[in-house]
Amino acid sequence: MSKTDRSQQILNWFNSERQKDQRELDRNKDRLVKEIKKLKKEDIFPVPEKLTLWKKLKILLLGR
């Protein structure tokens, strides 16, 4: 086997491994995007409690 044949084999192997890694990375990215899309806005940013008039008055008179 000549040196160029061996070099070509190694280069081919390297390229195939790179492609495998890229496909795996793409799958992981897609999975992460799907998981993020499943989240609701309320899960990330909690909705503040709605204050009633009485609660507002209590805060004004007594403080928190």
PyMOL Python script that loads the backbone (N, CA, C, O; Angstrom):
from pymol import cmd

cmd.read_pdbstr("""\
ATOM      1  N   MET A   1       0.847  -1.169   0.000  1.00  0.00           N
ATOM      2  CA  MET A   1       0.000   0.000   0.000  1.00  0.00           C
ATOM      3  C   MET A   1       0.895   1.236   0.000  1.00  0.00           C
ATOM      4  O   MET A   1       1.839   1.341   0.783  1.00  0.00           O
ATOM      5  N   SER A   2       0.586   2.134  -0.867  1.00  0.00           N
ATOM      6  CA  SER A   2       1.413   3.338  -0.962  1.00  0.00           C
ATOM      7  C   SER A   2       1.009   4.337   0.125  1.00  0.00           C
ATOM      8  O   SER A   2      -0.047   4.228   0.746  1.00  0.00           O
ATOM      9  N   LYS A   3       1.869   5.281   0.318  1.00  0.00           N
ATOM     10  CA  LYS A   3       1.645   6.282   1.350  1.00  0.00           C
ATOM     11  C   LYS A   3       0.420   7.145   1.031  1.00  0.00           C
ATOM     12  O   LYS A   3      -0.322   7.525   1.937  1.00  0.00           O
ATOM     13  N   THR A   4       0.210   7.448  -0.229  1.00  0.00           N
ATOM     14  CA  THR A   4      -0.947   8.279  -0.603  1.00  0.00           C
ATOM     15  C   THR A   4      -2.258   7.523  -0.402  1.00  0.00           C
ATOM     16  O   THR A   4      -3.271   8.121  -0.040  1.00  0.00           O
ATOM     17  N   ASP A   5      -2.242   6.186  -0.639  1.00  0.00           N
ATOM     18  CA  ASP A   5      -3.449   5.389  -0.397  1.00  0.00           C
ATOM     19  C   ASP A   5      -3.813   5.403   1.086  1.00  0.00           C
ATOM     20  O   ASP A   5      -4.974   5.576   1.456  1.00  0.00           O
ATOM     21  N   ARG A   6      -2.814   5.221   1.907  1.00  0.00           N
ATOM     22  CA  ARG A   6      -3.043   5.230   3.359  1.00  0.00           C
ATOM     23  C   ARG A   6      -3.540   6.617   3.807  1.00  0.00           C
ATOM     24  O   ARG A   6      -4.465   6.724   4.612  1.00  0.00           O
ATOM     25  N   SER A   7      -2.931   7.640   3.290  1.00  0.00           N
ATOM     26  CA  SER A   7      -3.355   9.002   3.628  1.00  0.00           C
ATOM     27  C   SER A   7      -4.794   9.249   3.183  1.00  0.00           C
ATOM     28  O   SER A   7      -5.570   9.895   3.888  1.00  0.00           O
ATOM     29  N   GLN A   8      -5.137   8.735   2.021  1.00  0.00           N
ATOM     30  CA  GLN A   8      -6.502   8.899   1.507  1.00  0.00           C
ATOM     31  C   GLN A   8      -7.500   8.151   2.394  1.00  0.00           C
ATOM     32  O   GLN A   8      -8.592   8.652   2.664  1.00  0.00           O
ATOM     33  N   GLN A   9      -7.126   6.965   2.839  1.00  0.00           N
ATOM     34  CA  GLN A   9      -7.999   6.199   3.729  1.00  0.00           C
ATOM     35  C   GLN A   9      -8.225   6.942   5.047  1.00  0.00           C
ATOM     36  O   GLN A   9      -9.344   7.023   5.553  1.00  0.00           O
ATOM     37  N   ILE A  10      -7.149   7.471   5.576  1.00  0.00           N
ATOM     38  CA  ILE A  10      -7.261   8.209   6.835  1.00  0.00           C
ATOM     39  C   ILE A  10      -8.128   9.454   6.632  1.00  0.00           C
ATOM     40  O   ILE A  10      -8.963   9.775   7.478  1.00  0.00           O
ATOM     41  N   LEU A  11      -7.937  10.131   5.547  1.00  0.00           N
ATOM     42  CA  LEU A  11      -8.732  11.315   5.248  1.00  0.00           C
ATOM     43  C   LEU A  11     -10.213  10.955   5.086  1.00  0.00           C
ATOM     44  O   LEU A  11     -11.087  11.664   5.585  1.00  0.00           O
ATOM     45  N   ASN A  12     -10.480   9.869   4.396  1.00  0.00           N
ATOM     46  CA  ASN A  12     -11.867   9.415   4.232  1.00  0.00           C
ATOM     47  C   ASN A  12     -12.496   9.065   5.579  1.00  0.00           C
ATOM     48  O   ASN A  12     -13.645   9.415   5.849  1.00  0.00           O
ATOM     49  N   TRP A  13     -11.728   8.369   6.423  1.00  0.00           N
ATOM     50  CA  TRP A  13     -12.231   8.005   7.747  1.00  0.00           C
ATOM     51  C   TRP A  13     -12.535   9.268   8.555  1.00  0.00           C
ATOM     52  O   TRP A  13     -13.581   9.374   9.195  1.00  0.00           O
ATOM     53  N   PHE A  14     -11.608  10.214   8.513  1.00  0.00           N
ATOM     54  CA  PHE A  14     -11.790  11.461   9.252  1.00  0.00           C
ATOM     55  C   PHE A  14     -13.046  12.198   8.781  1.00  0.00           C
ATOM     56  O   PHE A  14     -13.823  12.689   9.600  1.00  0.00           O
ATOM     57  N   ASN A  15     -13.241  12.273   7.490  1.00  0.00           N
ATOM     58  CA  ASN A  15     -14.429  12.956   6.947  1.00  0.00           C
ATOM     59  C   ASN A  15     -15.722  12.253   7.348  1.00  0.00           C
ATOM     60  O   ASN A  15     -16.716  12.906   7.667  1.00  0.00           O
ATOM     61  N   SER A  16     -15.708  10.941   7.333  1.00  0.00           N
ATOM     62  CA  SER A  16     -16.916  10.208   7.730  1.00  0.00           C
ATOM     63  C   SER A  16     -17.208  10.418   9.214  1.00  0.00           C
ATOM     64  O   SER A  16     -18.371  10.553   9.596  1.00  0.00           O
ATOM     65  N   GLU A  17     -16.190  10.447  10.047  1.00  0.00           N
ATOM     66  CA  GLU A  17     -16.392  10.696  11.474  1.00  0.00           C
ATOM     67  C   GLU A  17     -16.906  12.114  11.707  1.00  0.00           C
ATOM     68  O   GLU A  17     -17.760  12.337  12.566  1.00  0.00           O
ATOM     69  N   ARG A  18     -16.397  13.044  10.961  1.00  0.00           N
ATOM     70  CA  ARG A  18     -16.863  14.424  11.067  1.00  0.00           C
ATOM     71  C   ARG A  18     -18.341  14.534  10.693  1.00  0.00           C
ATOM     72  O   ARG A  18     -19.104  15.245  11.346  1.00  0.00           O
ATOM     73  N   GLN A  19     -18.731  13.833   9.651  1.00  0.00           N
ATOM     74  CA  GLN A  19     -20.134  13.844   9.238  1.00  0.00           C
ATOM     75  C   GLN A  19     -21.023  13.207  10.301  1.00  0.00           C
ATOM     76  O   GLN A  19     -22.113  13.707  10.581  1.00  0.00           O
ATOM     77  N   LYS A  20     -20.566  12.112  10.891  1.00  0.00           N
ATOM     78  CA  LYS A  20     -21.329  11.472  11.965  1.00  0.00           C
ATOM     79  C   LYS A  20     -21.515  12.436  13.137  1.00  0.00           C
ATOM     80  O   LYS A  20     -22.611  12.575  13.680  1.00  0.00           O
ATOM     81  N   ASP A  21     -20.429  13.092  13.508  1.00  0.00           N
ATOM     82  CA  ASP A  21     -20.499  14.049  14.615  1.00  0.00           C
ATOM     83  C   ASP A  21     -21.447  15.189  14.290  1.00  0.00           C
ATOM     84  O   ASP A  21     -22.199  15.633  15.157  1.00  0.00           O
ATOM     85  N   GLN A  22     -21.422  15.663  13.072  1.00  0.00           N
ATOM     86  CA  GLN A  22     -22.299  16.758  12.660  1.00  0.00           C
ATOM     87  C   GLN A  22     -23.763  16.325  12.710  1.00  0.00           C
ATOM     88  O   GLN A  22     -24.622  17.091  13.146  1.00  0.00           O
ATOM     89  N   ARG A  23     -24.050  15.097  12.263  1.00  0.00           N
ATOM     90  CA  ARG A  23     -25.431  14.599  12.314  1.00  0.00           C
ATOM     91  C   ARG A  23     -25.909  14.477  13.763  1.00  0.00           C
ATOM     92  O   ARG A  23     -27.047  14.819  14.082  1.00  0.00           O
ATOM     93  N   GLU A  24     -25.027  13.986  14.630  1.00  0.00           N
ATOM     94  CA  GLU A  24     -25.388  13.855  16.037  1.00  0.00           C
ATOM     95  C   GLU A  24     -25.635  15.236  16.656  1.00  0.00           C
ATOM     96  O   GLU A  24     -26.583  15.418  17.420  1.00  0.00           O
ATOM     97  N   LEU A  25     -24.794  16.183  16.329  1.00  0.00           N
ATOM     98  CA  LEU A  25     -24.967  17.554  16.815  1.00  0.00           C
ATOM     99  C   LEU A  25     -26.294  18.134  16.337  1.00  0.00           C
ATOM    100  O   LEU A  25     -27.010  18.769  17.111  1.00  0.00           O
ATOM    101  N   ASP A  26     -26.620  17.920  15.077  1.00  0.00           N
ATOM    102  CA  ASP A  26     -27.893  18.412  14.526  1.00  0.00           C
ATOM    103  C   ASP A  26     -29.084  17.778  15.238  1.00  0.00           C
ATOM    104  O   ASP A  26     -30.066  18.462  15.529  1.00  0.00           O
ATOM    105  N   ARG A  27     -29.006  16.480  15.519  1.00  0.00           N
ATOM    106  CA  ARG A  27     -30.095  15.805  16.241  1.00  0.00           C
ATOM    107  C   ARG A  27     -30.259  16.392  17.637  1.00  0.00           C
ATOM    108  O   ARG A  27     -31.377  16.630  18.095  1.00  0.00           O
ATOM    109  N   ASN A  28     -29.130  16.624  18.310  1.00  0.00           N
ATOM    110  CA  ASN A  28     -29.197  17.194  19.653  1.00  0.00           C
ATOM    111  C   ASN A  28     -29.773  18.609  19.632  1.00  0.00           C
ATOM    112  O   ASN A  28     -30.547  18.978  20.515  1.00  0.00           O
ATOM    113  N   LYS A  29     -29.402  19.389  18.642  1.00  0.00           N
ATOM    114  CA  LYS A  29     -29.944  20.742  18.510  1.00  0.00           C
ATOM    115  C   LYS A  29     -31.453  20.687  18.298  1.00  0.00           C
ATOM    116  O   LYS A  29     -32.201  21.432  18.932  1.00  0.00           O
ATOM    117  N   ASP A  30     -31.898  19.806  17.408  1.00  0.00           N
ATOM    118  CA  ASP A  30     -33.331  19.676  17.133  1.00  0.00           C
ATOM    119  C   ASP A  30     -34.090  19.266  18.392  1.00  0.00           C
ATOM    120  O   ASP A  30     -35.165  19.796  18.673  1.00  0.00           O
ATOM    121  N   ARG A  31     -33.526  18.317  19.153  1.00  0.00           N
ATOM    122  CA  ARG A  31     -34.176  17.854  20.376  1.00  0.00           C
ATOM    123  C   ARG A  31     -34.277  18.998  21.390  1.00  0.00           C
ATOM    124  O   ARG A  31     -35.305  19.164  22.046  1.00  0.00           O
ATOM    125  N   LEU A  32     -33.217  19.773  21.510  1.00  0.00           N
ATOM    126  CA  LEU A  32     -33.222  20.899  22.439  1.00  0.00           C
ATOM    127  C   LEU A  32     -34.246  21.954  22.033  1.00  0.00           C
ATOM    128  O   LEU A  32     -34.949  22.498  22.884  1.00  0.00           O
ATOM    129  N   VAL A  33     -34.331  22.241  20.748  1.00  0.00           N
ATOM    130  CA  VAL A  33     -35.310  23.214  20.252  1.00  0.00           C
ATOM    131  C   VAL A  33     -36.726  22.724  20.546  1.00  0.00           C
ATOM    132  O   VAL A  33     -37.575  23.514  20.958  1.00  0.00           O
ATOM    133  N   LYS A  34     -36.991  21.439  20.342  1.00  0.00           N
ATOM    134  CA  LYS A  34     -38.323  20.898  20.622  1.00  0.00           C
ATOM    135  C   LYS A  34     -38.656  21.011  22.102  1.00  0.00           C
ATOM    136  O   LYS A  34     -39.787  21.340  22.458  1.00  0.00           O
ATOM    137  N   GLU A  35     -37.670  20.737  22.979  1.00  0.00           N
ATOM    138  CA  GLU A  35     -37.912  20.840  24.413  1.00  0.00           C
ATOM    139  C   GLU A  35     -38.191  22.282  24.816  1.00  0.00           C
ATOM    140  O   GLU A  35     -39.052  22.534  25.659  1.00  0.00           O
ATOM    141  N   ILE A  36     -37.478  23.220  24.228  1.00  0.00           N
ATOM    142  CA  ILE A  36     -37.697  24.628  24.544  1.00  0.00           C
ATOM    143  C   ILE A  36     -39.074  25.080  24.053  1.00  0.00           C
ATOM    144  O   ILE A  36     -39.757  25.847  24.731  1.00  0.00           O
ATOM    145  N   LYS A  37     -39.473  24.605  22.882  1.00  0.00           N
ATOM    146  CA  LYS A  37     -40.788  24.987  22.338  1.00  0.00           C
ATOM    147  C   LYS A  37     -41.929  24.451  23.198  1.00  0.00           C
ATOM    148  O   LYS A  37     -43.012  25.035  23.206  1.00  0.00           O
ATOM    149  N   LYS A  38     -41.710  23.351  23.923  1.00  0.00           N
ATOM    150  CA  LYS A  38     -42.748  22.783  24.772  1.00  0.00           C
ATOM    151  C   LYS A  38     -42.999  23.638  26.018  1.00  0.00           C
ATOM    152  O   LYS A  38     -44.071  23.564  26.620  1.00  0.00           O
ATOM    153  N   LEU A  39     -42.011  24.445  26.401  1.00  0.00           N
ATOM    154  CA  LEU A  39     -42.159  25.261  27.600  1.00  0.00           C
ATOM    155  C   LEU A  39     -43.180  26.373  27.373  1.00  0.00           C
ATOM    156  O   LEU A  39     -43.304  26.925  26.280  1.00  0.00           O
ATOM    157  N   LYS A  40     -43.892  26.673  28.428  1.00  0.00           N
ATOM    158  CA  LYS A  40     -44.849  27.765  28.367  1.00  0.00           C
ATOM    159  C   LYS A  40     -44.189  29.011  28.925  1.00  0.00           C
ATOM    160  O   LYS A  40     -43.264  28.928  29.733  1.00  0.00           O
ATOM    161  N   LYS A  41     -44.662  30.152  28.495  1.00  0.00           N
ATOM    162  CA  LYS A  41     -44.111  31.422  28.956  1.00  0.00           C
ATOM    163  C   LYS A  41     -44.247  31.538  30.476  1.00  0.00           C
ATOM    164  O   LYS A  41     -43.365  32.084  31.139  1.00  0.00           O
ATOM    165  N   GLU A  42     -45.332  31.033  31.019  1.00  0.00           N
ATOM    166  CA  GLU A  42     -45.575  31.116  32.458  1.00  0.00           C
ATOM    167  C   GLU A  42     -44.560  30.277  33.237  1.00  0.00           C
ATOM    168  O   GLU A  42     -44.250  30.599  34.384  1.00  0.00           O
ATOM    169  N   ASP A  43     -44.037  29.204  32.631  1.00  0.00           N
ATOM    170  CA  ASP A  43     -43.034  28.382  33.301  1.00  0.00           C
ATOM    171  C   ASP A  43     -41.711  29.132  33.441  1.00  0.00           C
ATOM    172  O   ASP A  43     -40.983  28.943  34.415  1.00  0.00           O
ATOM    173  N   ILE A  44     -41.412  29.967  32.481  1.00  0.00           N
ATOM    174  CA  ILE A  44     -40.139  30.688  32.479  1.00  0.00           C
ATOM    175  C   ILE A  44     -40.261  31.980  33.284  1.00  0.00           C
ATOM    176  O   ILE A  44     -39.403  32.289  34.111  1.00  0.00           O
ATOM    177  N   PHE A  45     -41.344  32.737  33.033  1.00  0.00           N
ATOM    178  CA  PHE A  45     -41.572  34.009  33.712  1.00  0.00           C
ATOM    179  C   PHE A  45     -42.852  33.888  34.523  1.00  0.00           C
ATOM    180  O   PHE A  45     -43.946  33.905  33.958  1.00  0.00           O
ATOM    181  N   PRO A  46     -42.730  33.768  35.840  1.00  0.00           N
ATOM    182  CA  PRO A  46     -43.951  33.604  36.652  1.00  0.00           C
ATOM    183  C   PRO A  46     -44.854  34.836  36.568  1.00  0.00           C
ATOM    184  O   PRO A  46     -44.388  35.974  36.517  1.00  0.00           O
ATOM    185  N   VAL A  47     -46.139  34.571  36.556  1.00  0.00           N
ATOM    186  CA  VAL A  47     -47.128  35.651  36.477  1.00  0.00           C
ATOM    187  C   VAL A  47     -47.248  36.268  37.871  1.00  0.00           C
ATOM    188  O   VAL A  47     -47.459  35.546  38.845  1.00  0.00           O
ATOM    189  N   PRO A  48     -47.119  37.583  37.979  1.00  0.00           N
ATOM    190  CA  PRO A  48     -47.245  38.208  39.299  1.00  0.00           C
ATOM    191  C   PRO A  48     -48.670  38.065  39.839  1.00  0.00           C
ATOM    192  O   PRO A  48     -49.640  38.008  39.082  1.00  0.00           O
ATOM    193  N   GLU A  49     -48.766  38.009  41.155  1.00  0.00           N
ATOM    194  CA  GLU A  49     -50.073  37.848  41.786  1.00  0.00           C
ATOM    195  C   GLU A  49     -50.905  39.105  41.566  1.00  0.00           C
ATOM    196  O   GLU A  49     -50.411  40.223  41.713  1.00  0.00           O
ATOM    197  N   LYS A  50     -52.148  38.912  41.218  1.00  0.00           N
ATOM    198  CA  LYS A  50     -53.066  40.039  41.006  1.00  0.00           C
ATOM    199  C   LYS A  50     -53.512  40.548  42.382  1.00  0.00           C
ATOM    200  O   LYS A  50     -54.071  39.789  43.174  1.00  0.00           O
ATOM    201  N   LEU A  51     -53.266  41.823  42.662  1.00  0.00           N
ATOM    202  CA  LEU A  51     -53.625  42.399  43.942  1.00  0.00           C
ATOM    203  C   LEU A  51     -55.058  42.929  43.912  1.00  0.00           C
ATOM    204  O   LEU A  51     -55.457  43.646  42.994  1.00  0.00           O
ATOM    205  N   THR A  52     -55.810  42.560  44.930  1.00  0.00           N
ATOM    206  CA  THR A  52     -57.163  43.088  45.054  1.00  0.00           C
ATOM    207  C   THR A  52     -57.087  44.473  45.685  1.00  0.00           C
ATOM    208  O   THR A  52     -56.031  44.893  46.157  1.00  0.00           O
ATOM    209  N   LEU A  53     -58.181  45.156  45.688  1.00  0.00           N
ATOM    210  CA  LEU A  53     -58.236  46.485  46.289  1.00  0.00           C
ATOM    211  C   LEU A  53     -57.876  46.409  47.768  1.00  0.00           C
ATOM    212  O   LEU A  53     -57.163  47.268  48.285  1.00  0.00           O
ATOM    213  N   TRP A  54     -58.371  45.383  48.440  1.00  0.00           N
ATOM    214  CA  TRP A  54     -58.107  45.246  49.877  1.00  0.00           C
ATOM    215  C   TRP A  54     -56.628  44.961  50.144  1.00  0.00           C
ATOM    216  O   TRP A  54     -56.062  45.458  51.117  1.00  0.00           O
ATOM    217  N   LYS A  55     -56.024  44.181  49.300  1.00  0.00           N
ATOM    218  CA  LYS A  55     -54.603  43.893  49.472  1.00  0.00           C
ATOM    219  C   LYS A  55     -53.768  45.149  49.232  1.00  0.00           C
ATOM    220  O   LYS A  55     -52.775  45.383  49.921  1.00  0.00           O
ATOM    221  N   LYS A  56     -54.175  45.951  48.254  1.00  0.00           N
ATOM    222  CA  LYS A  56     -53.475  47.205  47.983  1.00  0.00           C
ATOM    223  C   LYS A  56     -53.584  48.155  49.185  1.00  0.00           C
ATOM    224  O   LYS A  56     -52.605  48.782  49.589  1.00  0.00           O
ATOM    225  N   LEU A  57     -54.800  48.244  49.743  1.00  0.00           N
ATOM    226  CA  LEU A  57     -54.997  49.101  50.905  1.00  0.00           C
ATOM    227  C   LEU A  57     -54.168  48.628  52.094  1.00  0.00           C
ATOM    228  O   LEU A  57     -53.565  49.432  52.805  1.00  0.00           O
ATOM    229  N   LYS A  58     -54.147  47.337  52.296  1.00  0.00           N
ATOM    230  CA  LYS A  58     -53.349  46.764  53.396  1.00  0.00           C
ATOM    231  C   LYS A  58     -51.886  47.111  53.235  1.00  0.00           C
ATOM    232  O   LYS A  58     -51.224  47.473  54.208  1.00  0.00           O
ATOM    233  N   ILE A  59     -51.360  47.004  51.999  1.00  0.00           N
ATOM    234  CA  ILE A  59     -49.959  47.326  51.715  1.00  0.00           C
ATOM    235  C   ILE A  59     -49.721  48.810  52.001  1.00  0.00           C
ATOM    236  O   ILE A  59     -48.702  49.171  52.589  1.00  0.00           O
ATOM    237  N   LEU A  60     -50.660  49.672  51.584  1.00  0.00           N
ATOM    238  CA  LEU A  60     -50.503  51.104  51.809  1.00  0.00           C
ATOM    239  C   LEU A  60     -50.503  51.451  53.295  1.00  0.00           C
ATOM    240  O   LEU A  60     -49.709  52.278  53.745  1.00  0.00           O
ATOM    241  N   LEU A  61     -51.402  50.810  54.061  1.00  0.00           N
ATOM    242  CA  LEU A  61     -51.544  51.141  55.472  1.00  0.00           C
ATOM    243  C   LEU A  61     -50.503  50.456  56.348  1.00  0.00           C
ATOM    244  O   LEU A  61     -49.956  51.075  57.261  1.00  0.00           O
ATOM    245  N   LEU A  62     -50.227  49.195  56.080  1.00  0.00           N
ATOM    246  CA  LEU A  62     -49.361  48.427  56.974  1.00  0.00           C
ATOM    247  C   LEU A  62     -47.985  48.135  56.381  1.00  0.00           C
ATOM    248  O   LEU A  62     -47.081  47.712  57.101  1.00  0.00           O
ATOM    249  N   GLY A  63     -47.822  48.348  55.119  1.00  0.00           N
ATOM    250  CA  GLY A  63     -46.588  47.951  54.451  1.00  0.00           C
ATOM    251  C   GLY A  63     -46.598  46.465  54.144  1.00  0.00           C
ATOM    252  O   GLY A  63     -47.548  45.771  54.507  1.00  0.00           O
ATOM    253  N   ARG A  64     -45.616  45.985  53.518  1.00  0.00           N
ATOM    254  CA  ARG A  64     -45.599  44.554  53.167  1.00  0.00           C
ATOM    255  C   ARG A  64     -45.370  43.765  54.352  1.00  0.00           C
ATOM    256  O   ARG A  64     -45.319  42.537  54.276  1.00  0.00           O
TER     257      ARG A  64
END
""", "prot")
cmd.dss("prot")
cmd.show_as("cartoon", "prot")
cmd.util.cbc("prot")
cmd.orient("prot")
